[in-house]
Amino acid sequence: MQDLILHHYASSPFSEKIRLILGHKKLPWKSVLVPAIAPKPDVVALTGGYRRTPVLQVGADIYCDTALICDVLEHVRPEPTLYPPHLKGVCRIFAQWADSSLFWAAMGYNLQPRGAAHVFAKAPPEAAKAFSEDRKAMSGNMVRLRPGDATSAYRSYLRRIANMADEHDFLFGVEPCVADFSAYHGIWYTRNQVPVLADILNATPSVGEWANRMEAIGHGAMTRLTPEDAIAIAKGAEPAARGANLLIDSAFQDDHGIALGSRVTITPESFGTESTEGELIAATRTHYSLRREDARAGTVHVHFPRIGYVLRAA
């Protein structure tokens, strides 16, 4: 199999989710550092428009969204599993909640003025302004929690997680599953990026103990790669054939009346709503895949999870 290449940046919470899963599964990986804000020309050369972080590249196949990346890594190395058979449904549903409701409450708390001041304390004033404007543009019409409301929600969610962590080493048992990695990354940001606000965790010590166990998993064996080299790898590779692209293949599921081979756009439902346009080559029960051409990256296949994304005819 070709190398796993993660396009990420150090303080990205969702990147930390995937970095830990790579460590958990003991998968070696290549690290390509990307900007935290637009413009991201090297990322867009691969994705065609999608610019949320992280993105996983395997040759000329580009996997967007951590929900889909988790499925890919599970296919690459099934053990230790992210989806225990007896928890397959509940851990996915929990992960979806954690990646949305919990995450946005955590980040609304984390990036309140005192947290933002800590994050940008050593940066020039224009850096904080640029970050704020970038995230405002990515939010579009999305309703964001005000700091006070986010704080209230985050406290409540931490108590619920504590109820689970009181019972087991990990949220659903003695081993971590996808639920743990999804719940951890917003809390990781509190602990590691805005420690001035980490006192919110004091009321739930079992959450801190669980987070220590998560942190101890580590990131595994990583080596650096430049963005230019990653793009060259994509251009020099052929996208994997249908059914061999590290996704569980299944029959065409037509919910939109759009035939395979059509020109389409795929757009995230809420945050980061830049569209990717290409030829629809797969629409299964779990994912969409597009074929697209780029002057720098050549022919690439870009993959998205079905849940959370909007498919339209171009």
C-alpha positions in Angstrom: 0.0 0.0 0.0 1.1 3.6 -0.7 2.1 5.9 2.2 -0.6 7.5 4.4 -0.1 11.2 4.0 -1.9 13.5 6.5 -2.3 17.1 5.6 -2.7 18.9 9.0 -1.5 21.6 11.3 -0.3 21.2 14.9 -3.2 23.0 16.7 -6.0 21.5 14.6 -8.3 19.6 17.0 -9.7 17.3 14.3 -6.1 16.6 13.2 -5.3 15.5 16.7 -8.2 13.0 16.5 -6.6 11.4 13.4 -3.0 11.7 14.7 -4.0 9.7 17.8 -5.9 7.1 15.7 -2.7 6.6 13.6 -0.8 6.1 16.9 -3.4 3.7 18.3 -3.3 1.6 15.1 0.5 1.8 15.0 0.4 3.0 11.4 3.4 4.9 10.0 2.4 8.2 8.3 3.8 11.2 6.4 3.1 14.6 7.8 2.4 17.6 5.5 1.9 20.8 7.4 -0.8 23.1 5.9 -1.8 26.7 6.8 -4.5 27.2 9.5 -6.3 29.7 7.3 -6.9 30.4 3.6 -5.4 30.6 1.1 -4.4 26.9 0.9 -3.4 26.4 -2.7 -1.6 23.1 -2.1 -4.6 21.6 -0.3 -7.0 22.8 -3.0 -4.8 21.4 -5.7 -5.7 18.0 -4.2 -9.3 18.5 -3.0 -10.6 20.9 -5.7 -12.1 23.3 -3.1 -12.5 21.5 0.3 -10.2 23.2 2.8 -11.2 21.8 6.2 -8.4 20.1 8.1 -7.2 17.3 8.1 -7.2 15.6 4.7 -5.7 12.1 4.2 -3.9 11.3 0.9 -3.1 7.9 -0.3 -1.4 8.3 -3.7 -3.9 10.0 -6.0 -6.9 9.3 -3.6 -7.9 12.1 -1.3 -10.1 11.4 1.7 -12.0 14.3 3.2 -13.6 14.5 6.7 -12.4 12.6 9.7 -15.5 10.4 9.8 -14.5 9.0 6.4 -10.8 9.0 7.3 -11.6 6.8 10.3 -13.3 4.3 8.0 -10.3 4.3 5.7 -7.8 3.7 8.6 -10.1 0.9 9.9 -9.9 -0.7 6.5 -6.1 -0.3 6.4 -5.6 -1.9 9.8 -8.7 -3.5 11.3 -7.1 -4.1 14.7 -7.3 -2.6 17.2 -10.8 -1.7 16.0 -12.5 1.7 16.2 -15.9 0.0 15.9 -16.3 -2.9 18.3 -19.0 -5.2 16.9 -21.3 -4.9 20.0 -20.9 -1.1 19.9 -20.8 -0.5 16.2 -24.0 1.6 16.1 -23.8 3.4 19.4 -20.1 4.4 19.1 -20.8 5.9 15.6 -23.8 7.9 16.9 -21.8 9.1 19.9 -18.9 10.1 17.6 -21.2 12.1 15.4 -22.6 13.9 18.5 -19.1 14.5 19.8 -17.8 15.9 16.5 -20.6 18.3 16.3 -22.5 19.3 19.5 -19.6 18.6 21.9 -16.9 20.1 19.6 -18.7 23.4 19.0 -19.5 23.8 22.7 -15.9 23.1 23.5 -14.5 25.5 20.9 -17.1 28.2 21.8 -15.7 28.0 25.3 -12.0 27.6 24.2 -12.0 30.6 21.9 -13.8 33.1 24.1 -11.8 36.3 24.4 -9.4 35.1 27.2 -8.7 31.9 25.3 -8.2 33.6 22.0 -5.8 36.1 23.7 -3.7 33.2 25.0 -3.6 31.4 21.6 -2.4 34.6 19.8 -0.4 36.1 22.6 2.9 35.7 20.7 1.5 36.4 17.3 1.2 39.9 15.6 -2.2 41.5 16.0 -3.1 40.9 12.4 -2.9 37.2 12.9 -5.8 37.0 15.3 -7.9 39.2 13.0 -7.1 37.1 10.0 -8.0 33.9 11.9 -11.3 35.4 13.1 -12.2 36.6 9.6 -11.3 33.2 8.1 -13.5 31.2 10.6 -16.3 33.7 10.1 -16.2 33.1 6.4 -16.1 29.3 6.9 -19.1 29.5 9.2 -21.5 31.1 6.7 -25.0 31.0 8.1 -24.1 28.5 10.8 -25.3 29.4 14.3 -22.4 29.6 16.7 -22.9 29.5 20.5 -22.0 32.6 22.4 -19.3 32.1 25.0 -21.7 32.0 28.0 -24.0 29.5 26.3 -21.0 27.4 25.1 -19.6 27.3 28.7 -22.9 26.1 30.1 -23.2 23.4 27.4 -19.6 22.3 27.8 -19.9 21.9 31.6 -23.0 19.7 31.1 -21.3 17.6 28.4 -18.2 17.1 30.6 -20.4 15.8 33.4 -22.0 13.3 31.0 -18.6 12.2 29.8 -17.4 11.9 33.4 -20.3 9.5 34.1 -18.9 7.2 31.4 -15.3 7.7 32.4 -16.2 6.8 36.0 -17.2 3.3 34.9 -14.3 2.3 32.5 -10.8 3.2 31.5 -12.4 4.4 28.2 -15.9 5.7 27.4 -17.4 2.3 26.4 -15.0 -0.2 28.0 -11.4 -1.2 28.6 -10.2 -0.2 25.1 -10.7 3.1 23.2 -13.1 3.2 20.2 -14.1 6.0 17.7 -16.2 7.6 20.5 -13.1 8.3 22.6 -11.1 9.9 19.8 -14.1 12.0 18.8 -14.8 13.2 22.3 -11.2 13.9 23.1 -10.1 16.5 20.5 -12.1 19.4 21.8 -11.0 18.6 25.4 -7.4 18.2 24.1 -7.6 21.8 22.8 -8.7 23.0 26.3 -5.9 21.2 28.0 -3.1 21.9 25.5 -3.9 25.0 23.6 -5.8 27.2 26.1 -4.5 25.9 29.5 -5.6 29.2 31.0 -9.2 27.9 30.7 -8.5 24.3 31.7 -10.0 24.9 35.2 -13.4 23.9 33.7 -12.1 20.3 33.9 -11.5 20.5 37.7 -15.1 19.5 38.5 -14.8 16.3 36.5 -11.5 14.7 37.5 -12.3 11.4 35.8 -12.4 13.2 32.5 -8.9 14.4 33.1 -7.7 10.9 34.0 -9.4 9.5 30.8 -7.7 12.4 28.8 -4.4 11.4 30.2 -4.9 7.8 29.0 -5.9 9.2 25.6 -2.8 11.4 25.4 -0.5 8.5 26.3 -1.5 6.7 23.1 0.7 9.1 21.1 1.0 9.8 17.4 3.0 6.8 16.3 5.8 6.9 13.7 5.7 10.1 11.6 8.1 11.5 9.0 7.9 14.9 7.3 6.9 15.5 3.7 6.7 18.8 1.8 3.4 19.9 0.2 5.2 19.9 -3.2 6.3 16.3 -2.7 2.8 15.3 -1.8 1.4 16.9 -4.9 4.1 15.2 -7.0 3.1 11.8 -5.4 -0.5 12.4 -6.5 0.5 13.3 -10.0 2.7 10.3 -10.3 0.1 7.8 -9.1 -3.1 6.4 -10.5 -6.2 6.6 -8.4 -7.3 3.3 -7.0 -9.8 1.3 -8.9 -13.4 1.1 -7.6 -13.6 -1.3 -4.7 -9.8 -1.0 -4.1 -9.8 2.6 -2.7 -9.8 1.7 1.0 -13.5 2.2 1.3 -16.0 -0.5 1.7 -17.6 -0.8 -1.7 -21.3 -1.2 -2.2 -23.9 -0.7 -4.9 -24.8 2.7 -6.4 -27.4 4.3 -4.2 -29.3 6.9 -6.2 -31.2 9.3 -3.8 -30.8 12.4 -6.1 -31.6 11.3 -9.6 -28.0 12.0 -10.6 -26.4 9.4 -12.8 -22.8 8.2 -12.4 -20.6 10.1 -14.8 -22.5 13.4 -14.2 -20.7 16.6 -13.4 -21.6 17.4 -9.8 -20.6 19.5 -6.8 -20.2 18.2 -3.2 -20.4 20.7 -0.4 -20.3 20.4 3.4 -23.7 21.1 4.9 -22.4 23.7 7.4 -18.9 24.7 8.3 -16.4 25.3 5.5 -18.9 25.3 2.6 -16.6 25.5 -0.3 -17.7 23.1 -3.1 -15.7 20.5 -4.9 -16.7 19.9 -8.5 -15.9 16.8 -10.6 -17.3 13.7 -12.2 -19.4 11.5 -9.9 -17.8 8.0 -10.0 -19.4 6.6 -6.8 -22.4 7.2 -4.6 -22.7 4.3 -2.2 -24.6 4.1 1.1 -21.5 5.5 2.9 -19.7 7.8 0.6 -19.4 9.9 -2.6 -16.4 9.9 -4.9 -15.4 12.4 -7.6 -12.9 12.3 -10.4 -11.2 15.6 -11.1 -8.2 17.0 -13.0 -5.7 19.5 -11.6 -2.8 21.1 -13.5 -0.5 20.3 -10.6 -1.9 17.1 -9.1 -3.1 15.4 -12.2 -6.1 13.0 -12.1 -7.3 12.5 -8.5 -10.3 10.9 -6.9 -11.7 12.9 -4.0 -13.9 11.0 -1.5 -16.5 12.4 1.0 -18.8 10.8 3.6 -22.4 10.8 2.6 -23.6 12.1 5.9 -23.0 15.9 6.3 -22.5 16.6 2.6 -24.8 18.0 -0.1 -24.7 16.5 -3.7 -25.9 18.7 -6.6 -25.8 18.5 -10.3 -23.2 21.0 -11.6 
